[in-house]
């Protein structure tokens, strides 16, 4: 298979002039501090600390890089193909990219989305002019889109597995090369691999190391690369934007030939990545978009600096944001649920709360429940406490203080 070349990416960039935004690159002091503190995670490499920067594609039109590839793909259709319209399958970001690109290029778009897709993504896709059809699940969307294309003659715009898509996404890499001329490593969130392939096509010939970051709960790239062919996996992840169960043939060829490595990050690391972007870098990022940030945080000093982490998506459902942030707080040891068993006598609950306060914990919620039934001790109560702490060590110290005072306590 012939790979996308830097010249193809340059041509895509010319076509995208005035259509997409050249998104900013901003230093991440928090991530740089992690790298400086930990140094290399490999004793053999001993890599020096250096700058860590974020490429903010969450600030792109439609909230992600997807407009780049979608526009280039549709722009290269001939007049008859555009007249037939386009169709796509997506959980949200590709849907919005296709909808806006079709609107700008004067063609009709139909997008199949899962019924559980975040409402803001569905509404945004409709506002960009696309007809949205909801189907049962994400797995059903692509089959529905293929059937629609066969029935109507509409052109299927694949979310990642086409050379024009790869070339369009690669324009992110060209911008990074100009904005950070001495960049040594680019870490890229990875689902189907369109963005990863495009950035590698643009930047590897310039001597840049390119690394993919994928959600461990649905990570098709490691087994695919090990098998030497696209391999399907099953799983579920909070990072719906990169929830792809099998790489494509086009992207697999690029990643195998050009990408240095693909690492995986846990669900907790993704949640911490969202929280880190929100708190420290003042960026609203969805879990998929925070995968590269999570990878740099989980592997400080692993790659040569300067390191650029591509922050790829800002389309987070406000209804889910609270849960994601809380999950990040729990993973960081800053949010804890405790169960304390104590005597049902005046003053005991007040003593527990006083001790938590003296230890520096901030009680968020208290549930007091009297116990009854077989196996319970008469005159005892369970108190469920939700509290804020400063980290894992502080949370452990609060539990130890309560236990030392004679209370039966456990983390939930």
Order of alpha helices (4+ residues) and beta strands (2+ residues): alpha-beta-alpha-beta-alpha-alpha-beta-alpha-beta-alpha-beta-alpha-beta-alpha-beta-alpha-beta-alpha-alpha-beta-alpha-alpha-beta-alpha-beta-alpha-beta-beta-alpha-beta
